[in-house]
Amino acid sequence: MAYLQNWDNKIHYSDIEDAKIAADVELLNKDVALLADDTAVFTAHLDADNLPEWDAEIAIKLAEVFAKIDLISPRIHNLSVYVQSVATIDSGNVAAKKLISVTQNIGAAIGQAFAPVMVFLTRVSDGFIDELYKTEFIEPFKFKIDYGRKYKDQLLSVEQENLLTAMAQNGLQTWGNLYNELSASLTAEVNGQTYGLAKIYNMQSDTDRSIREQAWRGTQQAWSGRAETAAAIVNSINGWRIEERKKRSVITEYHYLDEAVRDSHVSRKTLDAMMSVTYKRRDIGHRALAGIQKHLKLDQLKPWDLSAPAPVSKAATYTYDEAIDLIAKCFSAFNPEMGAFVVMMAEKGWIDAEPTDTRRTGAYCTGFSEPREPRVFMTFEGTMTNVTTLAHELGHAWHNWVMRDMHDSQTQYPMTLAETASIFAENLVRDYLFSHAKDDDARLLIGWNDAEMATAMLNNIPARFDFERELVEARQTGFVPEPQLVELMQSAWGKWYGDSLSEYDPYFWATKLHFSISGMGFYNYPYLFGYLFSLGVYQQKDELGNRFNDLYTGLLRDTGSMTAEQVVMKHLQKDIEGEAFWDNSLDMVEAAINQFEALDSK
């Protein structure tokens, strides 16, 4: 059958001009104002000499506030997702651009209205919290409150927290918005024709090396031509974060890596252990690249070869329908419900994958709150990489789907644990295809994917992490100009790629969206975490047999209400603050590269 390749979001709004949008915006603004009135009393409590103890009056006020949050949050989330979905597939849509700003302002207003309550709950006594936790309405918010209380030293006053939130709308977030608009508008020329960068990105996986090089160089040229703007974006975003951390460091220092691990619900010990083991074993990625170079019969491996397809007699290409059916079959071999879910996503128009000239670059999974429905975006043009990317995003969607009956507060998992389900899904596809391969070409295709994944995770992701660390350090002493950004990126690639590449990617700091995401710094190491963590989880699949699916589902459902360390200890009885867990996962990566090298020797 022919599956839908475009989103069907008409359950929410007919189009971006729908009068219901304006009505919803007006109603949300009124409701947020009422919420602010209800929470103002908690600011008065904070101004008192002594914080109050638990009593019935406060209990009633808190219950009312949390009930209103439960009513408001899904509505602003739905509106934001809809507006962003339009902007994603039609990057020049003026109405969508305006509404993005509107929804961001409403979101900021909600944050400001709710701030007095969260500051209050962060500062009250343990005895107050003990009484609060006896009430039913607070149950879904316990983890969020407990986690916030760990960072009470970094908490500012309500006025300061609200000022930061308000200022960010036309400051911090604007820089991220600018990057999105810029990336969607840039074009480059390949073989005499001009294309948007989303389409050109896929050309970097072309079988023709000259096309790959043109696509890579075209992307470099497009961004280097806007290098001043790109440099202003990364400098402004990081400059903002540095100043904010200074304000939060009055009692105890708030290091930029403390902020990074806080967002990811992991400890510094876990991050250090993972990065240390990965650096010691980065040669696994080098071996993967050496095998790729040998297969391609190249004297040197260049940056435009990093996404080269496997050199098989007949390049594997897939129609969109074939890709959906293939992924559904691979998922079904593990869990029939997971396979049926993929088909449902495609049939209902919950995936947008049709190549168009107006769409943004990249791939992601998002979703509406009411009703709880995931959405996937990517640009599908038939490559094996496209298939695994689609599987990756559908893994995210499945993660959201198994949590659809839970309270929204309990489904807000960090990026580290988010990548678990996506990479697990990729592994399902790769393992299924390898075990069902009928010839050497089919096996090489999977081995090739393993090799590209290994070097992406063990060399590229850590290079991003080290670059961002050096960028933050440099930015603390002043503006970091384009030449220095290039130098920092070259150095990071040199540290992690070594001589496995003959040259590096000097403008990766501009071409890669992750460095210009305003909402989260260090949008890099969570991919490595998810990759290695998912392998540790995946290893249990065969050992536990029929019991594994329940374990896996339970693990996914806990990702929004536990730290990563707690999730792993509960479900796997493993300590991820030590190096042994990560070494074990890297053993699995090495085994995959051994298998790839064995194919290479035939």
Phi, psi and omega in degrees: 000161179267115180277156177287137179250006180230150180297140170245096183249021184291347175297338182259304180215148181291322177192183185290344179265003183305129180298337180296332179296311180298321179295319180293321178298315180298315181293320179297318179298320178294316182294324178292322178297319178294321177299317179299322177298320182289331184267349182301328181299331181286334173294319177298321177299321182290334180281349181288158180298322180233135178293142184288157173268172184295135171209170186296324182295315179294323180300318180294316181297318179296318180299320179295317181295314181292329176294320179291321177300320179296333179275325185279316189304313181297328183289316178290327178295314179301314180297317180297316180297318180297312182297316179296325180296321177294315180294331181291318183267347178222079189297341180266006184289110185294319181298319179295319179300317180295319183289333175301315178297320180298312182293324177295322179293321177295317178301319178294321179295322176296316178299319179293321180294323184274343184305316180303324180291314182292323175296317178302311183289338177284331187259343182293169184288162176298326179295321176300314181297321179301318179290319179301320184288353175277349180272151184285323187295336185272351185311311183292345186257002187301312183298315181299319179292312180300317182294320179295325181294336177293336184248031184296333179294334181267000183282135176266180176291163178302316181299317180290319178299317180291324178296316178299315180298316181293316182294329183296334184297321179251013178238269184305308185292331180297325179293320176295320177297321180298318179299315180301317180294319181295314182296328181282337184266340184289145178228165176210166183252132176227125181053040176080001179241148182262132181225160171286160185292336177297316179289322180294328177303315179294332179292342177286359173249016182290151178290334180276116184297327180294325177293317178300315181295316179299319180295317179294312181294325177297319178295317177301314182295318181299315183281324179296331176290342177240030185297324180297318179293315180299320178294321178298322181296305184293327177292318183291318179298314182287327176298318177300312183296322179297315180295321179295318180296325177299316180296330183270001185255019183295317182274304176226151182298136177249091183289153181297331176282333172297318178295319182295317182284332177299313179298330185264000179059039173232169179262162176298326178298319180295313180299314181297318181297315181296314182291324180296313180294321181296319179296319180298331186243026180296342180295341176299318176294323178296319178296322177298317179293323178297320177294320177298315180299319181294318179296322181281353180057050181248145175284328180220148177258130182250166179303327181283002175262354185294335178246021180296140177286160178297136181279072179263164183299326176226113183299134180286119175233153184225141166284165178300317180298319179296321180295317179298313181296321180296311181297319178299319179295316180296316179294320183296329179298333177269313183208110182306326179294325180292321177293318179296327179298319180300314179298318179298317178304315182288321182289327184273356182075040178261007178234134174242112187224000185289127179296126176220161183279347186258358185276157178283167177280166172092185179213146179200167174239135176225197179178155176272156181269321181224110352288160183287099182224126177281159174223145180235138175235136171195175175244109187260122179229019166097001181276164175298323177299319176300320181297313181290326176296317178297317177298319179303309182291326177291333173296317174301315182299319178297320177304313179296322185293320182287352178253009190295340180268000185268160176296143184306321181298332182272358181253004183270079183272155181281167183298324181303312182278338177297321184287348178300308184293324183291315182284328172303317180296319176300317180298323177301318180293312182297314182295320179297314182294322180292317182290339180254010181293137184258350180206176182297324179299316180296320179291322179297322180302319180285317177301323179297316179296320176301317182294316180295323178294318182299313182287329176297317185277323186268346179238309186288310181300313178297327176297321176298316181298312181294321177301314183293324176299314181293324177298313180297317179299315181293322184293337181293341179255000178145180181299137180257106185285168183310310182302323180288324176299318177299315181297318180296321180292318179299319180295317180295317178295321179298320181296321188260331179265334182057221181267016177287343172239144181277342173207164186248187184251093188293333183254023179298331178296336179263317186287337183267118180307324191303332180281350184241021175277117187288331187280348184202126174274165179052050178278056185218298186300334176302333177293317177295317178303310181299321180298307183287321179295317181296327176294320177297323177288315184300327181299332181284346187302309181285328182291323184265344177059234184295339181281345189292320185301320178295320178298314183296315179297317178297320178299313180299321183289340179269355188293341180262000184226019176212158169286165179300319180298319181292320180299313183292319180294319182293314189264334182241352183054045179238151178255112183269002175278350175258170185277342187299317181300315183289323176298320179297318178295321179291333173299322179291322176297317181297322178297322178293322179288325173302317179296320178295318180293327177295322175295322182296328185279352183281000000 
